[in-house]
Amino acid sequence: MSIAQTPEPPYTAVIFTSFRTGGDNGYRVMSQRMVDLASQQPGFLGVESAREGLGITVSYWVDDASAAAWKQVTEHVIAQERGRAVWYEDYQVRVATVSRSYGPSGAR
Amino acid sequence: MSIAQTPEPPYTAVIFTSFRTGGDNGYRVMSQRMVDLASQQPGFLGVESAREGLGITVSYWVDDASAAAWKQVTEHVIAQERGRAVWYEDYQVRVATVSRSYGPSGAR
């Protein structure tokens, strides 16, 4: 996992914060599949993820429409349902528009 | 660390993604001090953080002005300088406006 190579803002960030339930229950395979599938979607810019008890995954999209379209992809819909039922103790999704970005590599 | 109890959007999210250098060099103490200090600032709503190689910290603010004011707090300015010089191999800061939020607990 590396820092996402996003373009100059504006673009859309989807911040997914979660706590897992115990056990894997197919989570690891699904998780990698969702990253692979997301990265094939129109408008996908990148993804960053870390878990330390609390998990935070931020996916970046060209615009709100492409983020919303990804939410509706059938295989992702099924994963979301299983996430609510089995994998996540608690979660929150926040959709945001990035207006500024700065760091030693500039405005990625 | 728990999922931040933010209000109904809109509000501001500051997404800080980073890779650390080796060694502590005072990082752990500063890191906790910055969380404590941030939480005392006007407009602070909450913070979420996880590190797994890549570190992601998202702080939430009432508006862009309160997030910008926190960036200018003297002790935080000093920490940012030390971060650039010593603690971080690479980092990116993205300032975003949250427009939608959903999860099992509603629109936090």
Backbone of each chain as ProteinMPNN parsed JSONL, in Angstrom:
{"seq_chain_A": "MSIAQTPEPPYTAVIFTSFRTGGDNGYRVMSQRMVDLASQQPGFLGVESAREGLGITVSYWVDDASAAAWKQVTEHVIAQERGRAVWYEDYQVRVATVSRSYGPSGAR", "coords_chain_A": {"N_chain_A": [[0.858, -1.201, 0.0], [0.586, 2.199, -0.878], [1.032, 5.823, -0.915], [-1.639, 7.404, -2.488], [-1.589, 8.292, -5.949], [-2.921, 10.837, -6.784], [-4.56, 13.337, -8.887], [-4.378, 16.964, -9.449], [-6.605, 18.636, -7.199], [-10.087, 19.581, -7.838], [-11.302, 16.4, -6.552], [-12.974, 13.319, -5.667], [-13.225, 11.887, -2.428], [-13.751, 8.861, -0.735], [-14.271, 8.001, 2.418], [-13.887, 5.291, 4.372], [-14.532, 3.964, 7.379], [-14.007, 1.502, 9.846], [-14.831, -1.181, 12.163], [-13.876, -4.506, 12.566], [-15.554, -7.689, 12.84], [-14.872, -10.711, 14.771], [-12.712, -13.343, 13.445], [-12.15, -14.571, 10.071], [-13.911, -15.319, 7.901], [-14.059, -15.209, 5.089], [-13.305, -12.671, 4.519], [-10.69, -11.618, 3.85], [-10.071, -12.478, 1.227], [-12.236, -11.334, -0.174], [-11.765, -8.644, 0.354], [-9.334, -8.046, -0.989], [-10.19, -8.642, -3.568], [-12.113, -6.635, -3.921], [-10.525, -4.325, -3.931], [-9.068, -4.833, -6.279], [-11.162, -4.898, -8.142], [-12.35, -2.359, -7.836], [-10.276, -0.772, -8.78], [-10.455, -1.149, -11.45], [-12.612, 0.303, -12.261], [-14.35, 2.95, -14.026], [-13.079, 6.215, -13.572], [-11.71, 5.735, -11.232], [-9.142, 6.663, -8.991], [-7.316, 5.973, -7.011], [-6.328, 4.215, -3.948], [-6.071, 4.084, -0.413], [-5.151, 2.397, 2.564], [-5.367, 1.269, 5.938], [-5.193, -0.662, 8.913], [-5.619, -0.79, 12.367], [-6.755, -2.069, 14.745], [-9.109, -0.075, 14.633], [-10.097, 0.388, 11.276], [-9.185, 2.172, 8.356], [-10.078, 3.072, 5.172], [-9.429, 4.874, 2.326], [-10.794, 5.731, -0.676], [-10.22, 7.154, -3.877], [-11.698, 9.188, -6.354], [-12.586, 10.361, -9.641], [-14.869, 11.971, -9.663], [-18.015, 12.626, -7.898], [-19.97, 11.126, -9.181], [-18.641, 8.896, -10.315], [-17.755, 7.634, -7.995], [-20.234, 7.028, -6.861], [-21.229, 5.293, -8.796], [-19.53, 3.101, -8.515], [-20.363, 2.196, -6.02], [-22.676, 0.913, -6.776], [-21.979, -1.273, -8.313], [-22.518, -4.641, -9.099], [-21.115, -6.893, -7.873], [-19.861, -5.564, -5.84], [-22.016, -4.573, -4.412], [-23.006, -6.938, -3.35], [-20.844, -7.595, -1.706], [-20.998, -5.457, 0.07], [-23.398, -6.037, 1.357], [-22.734, -8.434, 2.648], [-20.743, -7.456, 4.232], [-22.154, -5.766, 6.013], [-23.682, -7.736, 7.267], [-21.907, -9.679, 8.256], [-19.003, -9.107, 8.355], [-18.396, -6.595, 9.514], [-18.365, -4.99, 12.595], [-18.991, -2.404, 13.152], [-19.323, 0.545, 11.175], [-18.595, 3.407, 9.076], [-19.345, 5.457, 6.329], [-18.027, 8.1, 4.55], [-18.509, 10.575, 2.196], [-16.65, 12.804, 0.335], [-15.487, 15.954, -1.013], [-12.405, 16.682, -2.24], [-10.546, 19.583, -1.852], [-8.097, 20.793, -1.525], [-4.676, 19.78, -1.739], [-1.581, 18.821, -0.457], [1.937, 18.283, -0.052], [5.289, 16.871, 0.182], [5.575, 15.974, -2.421], [4.047, 17.637, -3.902], [0.822, 18.461, -5.304], [-0.602, 15.891, -5.213]], "CA_chain_A": [[0.0, 0.0, 0.0], [1.383, 3.427, -0.944], [0.225, 7.049, -0.972], [-2.294, 7.423, -3.805], [-1.093, 9.291, -6.904], [-4.102, 11.557, -7.269], [-4.234, 14.554, -9.651], [-4.771, 18.227, -8.81], [-8.017, 18.708, -6.831], [-10.944, 18.752, -6.994], [-11.714, 15.028, -6.827], [-13.825, 12.81, -4.59], [-12.661, 10.896, -1.496], [-14.712, 8.09, 0.045], [-13.589, 7.592, 3.653], [-14.601, 4.156, 4.966], [-13.953, 3.665, 8.688], [-14.717, 0.302, 10.292], [-14.316, -2.195, 13.083], [-14.173, -5.861, 12.111], [-15.955, -8.745, 13.769], [-13.808, -11.702, 14.895], [-12.68, -14.377, 12.407], [-11.986, -14.062, 8.706], [-15.203, -15.499, 7.213], [-13.979, -14.832, 3.678], [-13.039, -11.227, 4.414], [-9.415, -11.275, 3.228], [-10.2, -12.679, -0.222], [-13.162, -10.319, -0.685], [-11.136, -7.339, 0.486], [-8.398, -7.892, -2.101], [-10.999, -8.624, -4.796], [-12.759, -5.325, -4.052], [-9.49, -3.377, -4.352], [-8.794, -5.105, -7.693], [-12.342, -4.527, -8.932], [-12.478, -0.892, -7.778], [-9.23, -0.149, -9.593], [-10.851, -1.292, -12.87], [-13.811, 1.099, -12.538], [-14.151, 4.293, -14.588], [-12.964, 7.309, -12.614], [-10.911, 5.359, -10.057], [-7.853, 7.353, -8.944], [-6.376, 5.327, -6.095], [-6.88, 3.804, -2.658], [-5.134, 3.979, 0.714], [-5.816, 1.6, 3.584], [-4.608, 0.839, 7.117], [-6.017, -1.125, 10.036], [-4.915, -0.909, 13.654], [-8.029, -2.08, 15.473], [-9.886, 0.727, 13.68], [-9.626, 0.358, 9.892], [-9.536, 3.322, 7.528], [-9.778, 2.946, 3.752], [-9.865, 6.042, 1.558], [-10.683, 5.575, -2.127], [-10.277, 8.445, -4.557], [-12.462, 9.1, -7.596], [-12.612, 11.582, -10.447], [-15.999, 12.807, -9.245], [-19.023, 11.936, -7.093], [-20.709, 10.174, -10.019], [-17.889, 7.645, -10.449], [-17.803, 6.987, -6.673], [-21.594, 6.497, -6.703], [-21.365, 4.158, -9.718], [-18.819, 1.976, -7.877], [-21.242, 1.694, -4.948], [-23.763, 0.141, -7.382], [-21.473, -2.431, -9.064], [-23.195, -5.8, -8.491], [-20.271, -7.672, -6.963], [-19.603, -4.696, -4.69], [-23.275, -4.55, -3.652], [-23.034, -8.203, -2.596], [-19.831, -7.461, -0.647], [-21.524, -4.52, 1.078], [-24.414, -6.754, 2.141], [-22.039, -9.377, 3.519], [-20.047, -6.618, 5.208], [-23.116, -5.364, 7.057], [-24.211, -8.91, 7.975], [-20.902, -10.602, 8.82], [-17.613, -8.697, 8.539], [-18.17, -5.352, 10.257], [-19.028, -4.71, 13.869], [-19.478, -1.028, 13.018], [-18.629, 1.24, 10.087], [-19.152, 4.674, 8.607], [-18.874, 5.885, 5.015], [-18.16, 9.554, 4.352], [-18.165, 10.984, 0.837], [-16.135, 14.169, 0.471], [-14.821, 16.559, -2.156], [-11.086, 17.217, -1.891], [-10.359, 20.909, -2.452], [-6.668, 21.123, -1.472], [-3.798, 18.643, -1.458], [-0.191, 19.266, -0.445], [2.929, 17.401, 0.55], [6.585, 17.06, -0.462], [5.478, 15.663, -3.854], [3.105, 18.569, -4.531], [-0.627, 18.329, -5.137], [-1.193, 14.612, -5.596]], "C_chain_A": [[0.895, 1.253, 0.0], [0.456, 4.647, -0.941], [-0.324, 7.183, -2.39], [-1.774, 8.577, -4.658], [-2.271, 9.993, -7.551], [-3.679, 12.82, -8.013], [-4.512, 15.813, -8.829], [-6.243, 18.152, -8.399], [-8.753, 19.677, -7.775], [-11.093, 17.317, -7.495], [-12.459, 14.537, -5.599], [-13.07, 11.794, -3.747], [-13.809, 10.195, -0.787], [-13.955, 7.506, 1.236], [-14.425, 6.507, 4.318], [-13.88, 3.762, 6.251], [-14.708, 2.481, 9.27], [-14.025, -0.407, 11.449], [-14.779, -3.544, 12.577], [-14.786, -6.697, 13.233], [-14.781, -9.724, 13.887], [-13.857, -12.72, 13.76], [-12.598, -13.775, 11.021], [-13.283, -14.148, 7.915], [-15.197, -15.019, 5.753], [-13.608, -13.38, 3.436], [-11.797, -10.899, 3.593], [-9.489, -11.374, 1.696], [-11.093, -11.602, -0.831], [-12.503, -8.951, -0.716], [-10.177, -7.062, -0.674], [-9.137, -7.818, -3.43], [-11.645, -7.25, -5.004], [-11.761, -4.245, -4.467], [-9.2, -3.554, -5.84], [-9.933, -4.615, -8.579], [-12.52, -3.009, -8.976], [-11.495, -0.233, -8.744], [-9.5, -0.282, -11.089], [-12.023, -0.393, -13.247], [-13.458, 2.437, -13.194], [-14.054, 5.336, -13.473], [-12.179, 6.978, -11.363], [-9.547, 6.048, -10.108], [-6.83, 6.657, -8.053], [-7.052, 4.964, -4.794], [-5.756, 3.711, -1.635], [-5.857, 3.262, 1.837], [-4.869, 1.251, 4.716], [-5.595, 0.357, 8.16], [-5.137, -1.316, 11.252], [-6.031, -0.941, 14.705], [-9.041, -1.392, 14.562], [-9.267, 0.594, 12.288], [-10.077, 1.601, 9.163], [-9.126, 3.015, 6.1], [-10.307, 4.198, 3.064], [-9.693, 5.717, 0.082], [-10.941, 6.931, -2.772], [-10.845, 8.253, -5.954], [-12.462, 10.435, -8.319], [-13.712, 12.527, -9.981], [-16.991, 11.964, -8.434], [-19.739, 10.861, -7.894], [-19.954, 8.848, -10.136], [-17.827, 6.898, -9.11], [-19.171, 6.336, -6.461], [-21.808, 5.276, -7.599], [-20.695, 2.911, -9.134], [-19.671, 1.364, -6.76], [-22.308, 0.744, -5.505], [-23.296, -1.069, -8.179], [-21.917, -3.718, -8.343], [-22.344, -6.559, -7.477], [-19.947, -6.871, -5.692], [-20.85, -4.585, -3.8], [-23.371, -5.799, -2.765], [-22.031, -8.144, -1.433], [-20.317, -6.523, 0.453], [-22.545, -5.212, 1.977], [-23.756, -7.715, 3.13], [-21.252, -8.621, 4.596], [-20.962, -6.23, 6.358], [-23.529, -6.553, 7.912], [-23.144, -9.649, 8.784], [-19.587, -9.93, 9.233], [-17.402, -7.506, 9.474], [-19.03, -5.254, 11.503], [-19.69, -3.328, 13.787], [-18.718, -0.4, 11.853], [-19.294, 2.579, 9.804], [-18.541, 4.982, 7.249], [-19.091, 7.392, 4.907], [-17.662, 9.904, 2.95], [-17.815, 12.466, 0.868], [-15.496, 14.645, -0.824], [-13.511, 17.185, -1.694], [-10.881, 18.543, -2.618], [-8.895, 21.326, -2.464], [-5.88, 19.868, -1.149], [-2.362, 19.133, -1.501], [0.686, 18.28, 0.31], [4.224, 17.605, -0.199], [6.574, 16.761, -1.96], [4.487, 16.573, -4.563], [1.675, 18.155, -4.328], [-1.159, 16.995, -5.625], [-2.411, 14.36, -4.733]], "O_chain_A": [[1.841, 1.348, 0.782], [-0.766, 4.502, -0.963], [0.419, 7.089, -3.368], [-1.55, 9.683, -4.167], [-2.577, 9.77, -8.722], [-2.575, 13.323, -7.805], [-4.845, 15.726, -7.647], [-7.061, 17.653, -9.172], [-8.117, 20.498, -8.435], [-11.021, 17.051, -8.695], [-12.566, 15.254, -4.604], [-12.361, 10.94, -4.28], [-14.731, 10.845, -0.294], [-13.107, 6.627, 1.078], [-15.539, 6.767, 4.775], [-12.748, 3.281, 6.21], [-15.937, 2.449, 9.198], [-12.825, -0.258, 11.68], [-15.939, -3.709, 12.201], [-14.562, -6.439, 14.416], [-13.791, -9.577, 13.17], [-14.916, -12.943, 13.174], [-12.937, -12.609, 10.819], [-13.713, -13.16, 7.32], [-16.192, -14.494, 5.253], [-13.594, -12.912, 2.298], [-11.831, -10.012, 2.74], [-9.035, -10.485, 0.975], [-10.765, -11.025, -1.868], [-12.654, -8.194, -1.675], [-10.202, -5.984, -1.268], [-8.772, -7.041, -4.312], [-11.716, -6.759, -6.131], [-12.093, -3.356, -5.252], [-9.096, -2.577, -6.581], [-9.71, -4.0, -9.622], [-12.807, -2.444, -10.031], [-11.83, 0.731, -9.433], [-8.86, 0.385, -11.902], [-12.396, -0.325, -14.418], [-12.387, 2.99, -12.942], [-14.858, 5.333, -12.541], [-11.993, 7.845, -10.509], [-8.874, 6.024, -11.138], [-5.627, 6.734, -8.301], [-8.197, 5.344, -4.547], [-4.637, 3.309, -1.954], [-7.049, 3.487, 2.048], [-3.695, 0.967, 4.48], [-6.697, 0.893, 8.283], [-4.064, -1.915, 11.184], [-6.229, 0.018, 15.451], [-9.749, -2.056, 13.805], [-8.048, 0.679, 12.14], [-11.215, 2.044, 9.322], [-7.958, 2.727, 5.837], [-11.481, 4.544, 3.198], [-8.578, 5.456, -0.37], [-11.746, 7.734, -2.299], [-10.521, 7.289, -6.647], [-12.353, 11.495, -7.703], [-13.509, 13.739, -9.911], [-16.828, 10.751, -8.301], [-20.078, 9.805, -7.359], [-20.57, 7.784, -10.063], [-17.845, 5.667, -9.089], [-19.256, 5.223, -5.942], [-22.492, 4.33, -7.205], [-21.224, 1.805, -9.242], [-19.687, 0.145, -6.586], [-22.791, -0.133, -4.788], [-24.129, -1.827, -8.677], [-21.718, -3.863, -7.137], [-22.789, -6.836, -6.364], [-19.783, -7.439, -4.613], [-20.738, -4.511, -2.576], [-23.761, -5.727, -1.599], [-22.329, -8.583, -0.322], [-20.073, -6.768, 1.634], [-22.562, -5.009, 3.191], [-24.158, -7.805, 4.29], [-21.116, -9.091, 5.725], [-20.596, -6.349, 7.527], [-23.708, -6.422, 9.123], [-23.427, -10.18, 9.858], [-19.104, -10.157, 10.342], [-16.374, -7.406, 10.142], [-20.25, -5.414, 11.462], [-20.796, -3.12, 14.286], [-17.581, -0.783, 11.581], [-20.414, 2.84, 10.243], [-17.342, 4.787, 7.049], [-20.191, 7.894, 5.14], [-16.539, 9.569, 2.573], [-18.588, 13.285, 1.366], [-15.025, 13.844, -1.631], [-13.502, 18.097, -0.867], [-11.023, 18.624, -3.838], [-8.484, 22.121, -3.309], [-6.333, 19.006, -0.396], [-1.957, 19.787, -2.463], [0.228, 17.55, 1.188], [4.279, 18.418, -1.122], [7.446, 17.228, -2.693], [4.122, 16.312, -5.71], [1.334, 17.563, -3.303], [-2.111, 16.983, -6.406], [-3.071, 13.332, -4.882]]}, "seq_chain_B": "MSIAQTPEPPYTAVIFTSFRTGGDNGYRVMSQRMVDLASQQPGFLGVESAREGLGITVSYWVDDASAAAWKQVTEHVIAQERGRAVWYEDYQVRVATVSRSYGPSGAR", "coords_chain_B": {"N_chain_B": [[-8.967, 4.237, 20.052], [-11.773, 5.294, 18.205], [-14.716, 5.271, 16.039], [-15.329, 8.429, 14.713], [-17.597, 10.731, 16.217], [-19.238, 12.474, 14.422], [-21.277, 15.278, 13.293], [-24.334, 15.803, 11.307], [-23.481, 16.105, 7.849], [-22.812, 19.213, 6.015], [-19.257, 19.032, 6.78], [-15.744, 19.452, 7.52], [-13.069, 17.392, 6.422], [-9.78, 16.433, 7.147], [-7.444, 14.679, 5.599], [-4.713, 12.889, 6.395], [-2.03, 11.288, 5.179], [0.678, 9.089, 5.568], [4.143, 7.965, 5.581], [6.356, 6.74, 7.97], [9.666, 7.561, 9.131], [12.468, 5.532, 10.275], [12.815, 4.589, 13.793], [11.92, 6.297, 16.892], [12.339, 8.984, 17.853], [11.044, 10.957, 19.404], [8.522, 10.971, 18.414], [6.182, 9.554, 19.313], [5.313, 10.74, 21.721], [4.864, 13.382, 20.825], [2.86, 12.877, 18.96], [0.633, 11.995, 20.48], [0.316, 14.296, 22.014], [-0.432, 16.128, 20.024], [-2.924, 15.129, 19.236], [-4.328, 15.544, 21.635], [-4.116, 18.332, 21.835], [-5.309, 19.214, 19.434], [-7.92, 18.406, 19.911], [-8.784, 20.273, 21.665], [-9.196, 22.526, 20.2], [-11.146, 25.21, 18.704], [-13.986, 24.2, 16.873], [-13.216, 21.593, 16.405], [-14.123, 18.263, 15.65], [-13.58, 15.527, 15.76], [-11.346, 12.64, 15.531], [-9.743, 10.109, 13.624], [-7.571, 7.326, 13.379], [-5.078, 5.183, 12.008], [-2.366, 2.933, 11.59], [-0.485, 0.972, 9.403], [2.103, 0.165, 8.319], [1.702, 2.153, 5.99], [0.284, 5.126, 7.24], [-2.812, 6.509, 8.228], [-4.523, 9.345, 9.121], [-7.473, 10.886, 9.93], [-8.833, 13.943, 10.541], [-11.637, 15.732, 11.766], [-13.571, 18.635, 11.232], [-15.54, 21.549, 12.013], [-15.658, 23.415, 9.93], [-13.824, 24.642, 7.006], [-12.353, 26.837, 7.872], [-11.843, 26.412, 10.611], [-10.263, 24.121, 10.471], [-8.096, 25.18, 9.046], [-7.215, 27.076, 10.9], [-6.249, 25.45, 12.964], [-4.026, 24.358, 11.672], [-2.306, 26.487, 11.902], [-1.712, 26.809, 14.587], [0.691, 27.453, 17.022], [2.276, 25.431, 18.417], [1.604, 23.251, 16.909], [2.553, 24.01, 14.416], [5.292, 23.862, 14.889], [5.497, 21.108, 15.333], [4.777, 20.215, 12.776], [6.953, 21.125, 11.301], [9.003, 19.606, 12.425], [8.051, 17.128, 11.739], [8.287, 17.144, 8.923], [11.065, 17.302, 8.772], [12.132, 15.161, 10.271], [10.35, 12.975, 11.16], [8.708, 11.959, 9.097], [8.894, 10.035, 6.209], [7.516, 10.324, 3.88], [4.56, 12.11, 2.967], [1.101, 13.164, 2.69], [-1.313, 15.701, 2.624], [-4.74, 16.097, 2.543], [-7.436, 18.206, 2.097], [-10.856, 18.208, 2.592], [-14.372, 18.473, 1.845], [-16.971, 17.03, 3.507], [-19.845, 15.615, 2.214], [-21.78, 13.67, 2.354], [-22.757, 11.16, 4.702], [-22.942, 7.938, 6.0], [-24.061, 4.993, 7.717], [-24.5, 2.214, 10.053], [-25.171, 3.63, 12.316], [-26.367, 5.876, 11.403], [-26.08, 9.285, 10.249], [-23.422, 10.097, 11.217]], "CA_chain_B": [[-9.447, 4.983, 18.863], [-13.108, 4.845, 17.796], [-15.265, 6.002, 14.89], [-15.628, 9.786, 15.179], [-19.023, 11.058, 16.342], [-19.421, 13.734, 13.703], [-22.693, 15.639, 13.094], [-24.798, 15.773, 9.916], [-22.686, 16.935, 6.94], [-21.39, 19.246, 5.658], [-18.161, 19.412, 7.665], [-14.458, 19.34, 6.823], [-12.172, 16.283, 6.773], [-8.381, 16.573, 6.748], [-6.9, 13.323, 5.447], [-3.244, 12.945, 6.462], [-1.484, 9.966, 4.858], [2.122, 9.229, 5.761], [5.076, 6.898, 5.931], [7.306, 7.161, 8.989], [11.073, 7.16, 9.094], [12.766, 4.58, 11.355], [13.104, 5.171, 15.105], [10.829, 7.116, 17.445], [12.781, 10.389, 17.806], [10.077, 11.861, 20.031], [7.266, 10.955, 17.645], [5.029, 9.028, 20.039], [4.869, 11.776, 22.661], [4.313, 14.483, 20.031], [1.641, 12.422, 18.299], [-0.442, 12.046, 21.472], [0.136, 15.712, 22.374], [-1.154, 16.799, 18.938], [-4.325, 14.705, 19.337], [-4.897, 16.251, 22.787], [-4.182, 19.765, 21.527], [-6.328, 19.378, 18.379], [-9.27, 18.209, 20.462], [-9.132, 21.486, 22.419], [-9.34, 23.664, 19.292], [-12.502, 25.529, 18.254], [-14.426, 23.572, 15.633], [-12.784, 20.184, 16.318], [-15.241, 17.321, 15.754], [-13.133, 14.17, 16.076], [-10.18, 12.179, 14.778], [-9.607, 8.654, 13.452], [-6.187, 7.089, 12.995], [-4.596, 3.804, 11.939], [-1.106, 2.783, 10.848], [-0.146, -0.408, 9.043], [3.059, 0.643, 7.313], [1.026, 3.415, 5.678], [-0.544, 5.689, 8.3], [-3.887, 7.409, 7.796], [-5.216, 10.055, 10.194], [-8.489, 11.809, 9.422], [-9.434, 14.8, 11.559], [-12.891, 16.327, 11.295], [-13.702, 20.018, 11.693], [-16.814, 22.194, 11.683], [-15.548, 24.043, 8.607], [-12.456, 24.806, 6.512], [-11.671, 27.866, 8.655], [-11.332, 25.838, 11.865], [-9.146, 23.241, 10.079], [-6.978, 26.057, 8.682], [-6.722, 27.696, 12.14], [-5.454, 24.406, 13.64], [-2.748, 24.266, 10.968], [-1.478, 27.643, 12.28], [-1.428, 26.834, 16.027], [2.172, 27.48, 17.12], [2.873, 24.138, 18.779], [1.36, 22.374, 15.766], [3.49, 24.446, 13.369], [6.594, 23.288, 15.263], [5.399, 19.663, 15.078], [4.781, 20.015, 11.323], [8.341, 21.316, 10.835], [9.777, 18.424, 12.847], [7.527, 16.035, 10.918], [8.924, 17.209, 7.603], [12.518, 17.145, 8.886], [12.591, 13.973, 10.999], [9.447, 11.856, 11.416], [8.003, 11.397, 7.931], [9.588, 9.717, 4.953], [6.65, 10.887, 2.833], [3.21, 12.371, 3.488], [0.215, 13.991, 1.872], [-2.464, 16.256, 3.342], [-5.853, 16.443, 1.645], [-8.53, 18.876, 2.797], [-12.057, 17.841, 1.844], [-15.676, 18.776, 2.438], [-17.843, 15.851, 3.546], [-21.206, 15.968, 1.79], [-22.698, 12.596, 2.762], [-22.212, 10.235, 5.692], [-23.948, 6.931, 6.34], [-23.607, 3.778, 8.39], [-25.566, 1.673, 10.895], [-25.547, 4.618, 13.336], [-26.9, 7.06, 10.737], [-25.22, 10.26, 9.569], [-22.356, 10.695, 12.013]], "C_chain_B": [[-10.806, 4.41, 18.443], [-13.562, 5.628, 16.565], [-15.744, 7.362, 15.391], [-17.134, 10.05, 15.165], [-19.27, 12.433, 15.734], [-20.913, 14.011, 13.508], [-23.127, 15.407, 11.646], [-23.854, 16.591, 9.035], [-23.491, 18.185, 6.538], [-20.479, 19.585, 6.841], [-16.87, 19.116, 6.909], [-13.669, 18.135, 7.336], [-10.77, 16.617, 6.285], [-7.767, 15.182, 6.78], [-5.378, 13.428, 5.382], [-2.711, 11.524, 6.29], [0.03, 10.061, 4.948], [2.846, 7.898, 5.868], [6.086, 7.477, 6.911], [8.737, 6.804, 8.595], [11.29, 6.126, 10.202], [13.029, 5.294, 12.672], [11.979, 6.065, 15.589], [11.16, 8.604, 17.371], [11.758, 11.383, 18.365], [8.704, 11.849, 19.386], [6.057, 10.589, 18.501], [4.433, 10.08, 20.994], [4.21, 12.938, 21.907], [2.956, 14.105, 19.456], [0.439, 12.502, 19.259], [-0.745, 13.487, 21.873], [-0.672, 16.442, 21.291], [-2.637, 16.395, 18.936], [-5.012, 15.456, 20.479], [-5.123, 17.729, 22.463], [-5.254, 20.045, 20.466], [-7.72, 19.329, 18.975], [-9.718, 19.393, 21.322], [-9.411, 22.676, 21.504], [-10.806, 23.931, 18.946], [-12.812, 24.804, 16.944], [-13.982, 22.132, 15.459], [-13.974, 19.254, 16.522], [-14.802, 15.907, 16.145], [-11.942, 13.792, 15.222], [-10.189, 10.653, 14.738], [-8.204, 8.394, 12.918], [-5.869, 5.607, 12.973], [-3.275, 3.811, 11.18], [-0.826, 1.315, 10.648], [0.898, -0.276, 7.931], [2.615, 2.041, 6.93], [0.202, 3.857, 6.881], [-1.599, 6.613, 7.711], [-4.509, 8.022, 9.05], [-6.21, 11.0, 9.542], [-9.008, 12.626, 10.596], [-10.622, 15.528, 10.942], [-13.109, 17.66, 11.99], [-15.037, 20.591, 11.234], [-16.778, 22.791, 10.273], [-14.069, 24.179, 8.229], [-11.666, 25.791, 7.367], [-11.087, 27.275, 9.939], [-10.184, 24.859, 11.579], [-7.906, 24.073, 9.752], [-6.365, 26.715, 9.923], [-5.845, 26.713, 12.922], [-4.082, 24.256, 12.992], [-1.773, 25.356, 11.431], [-1.162, 27.714, 13.775], [0.072, 26.58, 16.25], [2.791, 26.114, 17.403], [2.7, 23.121, 17.641], [2.296, 22.73, 14.597], [4.876, 23.843, 13.626], [6.609, 21.777, 14.988], [5.432, 19.372, 13.575], [6.201, 20.133, 10.771], [9.193, 20.09, 11.181], [9.331, 17.187, 12.062], [8.202, 15.986, 9.562], [10.406, 16.864, 7.681], [12.929, 15.754, 9.37], [11.639, 12.774, 10.907], [8.878, 11.185, 10.165], [8.91, 11.225, 6.728], [8.839, 10.366, 3.789], [5.288, 11.143, 3.468], [2.403, 13.163, 2.474], [-0.938, 14.46, 2.759], [-3.536, 16.608, 2.313], [-6.989, 17.018, 2.47], [-9.794, 18.704, 1.959], [-13.313, 18.25, 2.6], [-16.567, 17.543, 2.347], [-19.265, 16.281, 3.204], [-22.23, 14.91, 2.184], [-21.998, 11.697, 3.762], [-23.29, 9.23, 6.051], [-23.287, 5.695, 6.943], [-24.719, 3.316, 9.297], [-26.021, 2.648, 11.975], [-26.077, 5.901, 12.714], [-25.814, 7.986, 10.238], [-24.18, 10.881, 10.483], [-21.208, 11.036, 11.109]], "O_chain_B": [[-10.97, 3.194, 18.34], [-12.869, 6.538, 16.109], [-16.478, 7.442, 16.377], [-17.846, 9.656, 14.241], [-19.483, 13.418, 16.441], [-21.725, 13.087, 13.55], [-22.359, 14.868, 10.849], [-23.455, 17.684, 9.439], [-24.711, 18.213, 6.702], [-20.859, 20.308, 7.762], [-16.899, 18.594, 5.795], [-13.61, 17.891, 8.541], [-10.59, 17.035, 5.141], [-7.592, 14.586, 7.843], [-4.825, 13.985, 4.434], [-2.917, 10.666, 7.147], [0.612, 11.024, 4.449], [2.262, 6.864, 6.193], [6.607, 8.573, 6.704], [8.976, 5.87, 7.829], [10.378, 5.873, 10.99], [13.418, 6.461, 12.682], [11.173, 6.539, 14.789], [10.354, 9.397, 16.884], [11.624, 12.5, 17.867], [7.825, 12.623, 19.765], [5.02, 11.246, 18.42], [3.219, 10.273, 21.056], [3.143, 13.416, 22.292], [2.021, 14.906, 19.461], [-0.624, 13.007, 18.899], [-1.905, 13.861, 22.051], [-1.508, 17.286, 21.614], [-3.504, 17.225, 18.665], [-6.131, 15.946, 20.323], [-6.17, 18.298, 22.771], [-6.016, 21.004, 20.589], [-8.596, 20.107, 18.598], [-10.894, 19.503, 21.666], [-9.821, 23.733, 21.983], [-11.615, 23.004, 18.897], [-11.997, 24.797, 16.022], [-14.333, 21.5, 14.463], [-14.748, 19.434, 17.462], [-15.557, 15.174, 16.784], [-11.565, 14.522, 14.305], [-10.592, 9.996, 15.697], [-7.703, 9.158, 12.093], [-6.34, 4.856, 13.827], [-3.086, 4.592, 10.248], [-0.912, 0.514, 11.578], [0.624, -0.562, 6.765], [3.106, 3.02, 7.493], [-0.504, 3.045, 7.479], [-1.316, 7.402, 6.809], [-4.967, 7.302, 9.937], [-5.839, 11.819, 8.701], [-9.562, 12.069, 11.544], [-10.613, 15.89, 9.765], [-12.862, 17.797, 13.189], [-15.591, 20.182, 10.214], [-17.746, 22.686, 9.52], [-13.181, 23.872, 9.025], [-10.464, 25.62, 7.57], [-9.961, 27.602, 10.314], [-9.236, 24.778, 12.36], [-6.794, 23.712, 10.137], [-5.149, 26.893, 9.998], [-4.817, 27.102, 13.478], [-3.086, 24.049, 13.686], [-0.558, 25.172, 11.363], [-0.413, 28.597, 14.194], [0.637, 25.617, 15.731], [3.718, 25.69, 16.712], [3.544, 22.248, 17.442], [2.767, 21.846, 13.882], [5.543, 23.377, 12.702], [7.592, 21.236, 14.481], [6.044, 18.394, 13.147], [6.611, 19.363, 9.903], [9.982, 19.605, 10.37], [10.14, 16.31, 11.761], [8.634, 14.928, 9.105], [10.948, 16.218, 6.784], [13.951, 15.224, 8.936], [12.081, 11.665, 10.605], [8.599, 9.986, 10.171], [9.596, 12.153, 6.298], [9.442, 10.883, 2.848], [4.909, 10.452, 4.414], [2.942, 13.749, 1.535], [-1.47, 13.685, 3.553], [-3.276, 17.319, 1.342], [-7.452, 16.396, 3.426], [-9.806, 19.015, 0.768], [-13.315, 18.359, 3.826], [-16.88, 17.069, 1.255], [-19.819, 17.19, 3.822], [-23.414, 15.215, 2.332], [-20.786, 11.493, 3.682], [-24.418, 9.608, 6.368], [-22.114, 5.407, 6.702], [-25.782, 3.936, 9.332], [-27.128, 2.519, 12.499], [-26.225, 6.909, 13.406], [-24.741, 7.53, 9.845], [-24.067, 12.106, 10.519], [-20.192, 11.554, 11.57]]}, "name": "protein", "num_of_chains": 2, "seq": "MSIAQTPEPPYTAVIFTSFRTGGDNGYRVMSQRMVDLASQQPGFLGVESAREGLGITVSYWVDDASAAAWKQVTEHVIAQERGRAVWYEDYQVRVATVSRSYGPSGARMSIAQTPEPPYTAVIFTSFRTGGDNGYRVMSQRMVDLASQQPGFLGVESAREGLGITVSYWVDDASAAAWKQVTEHVIAQERGRAVWYEDYQVRVATVSRSYGPSGAR"}
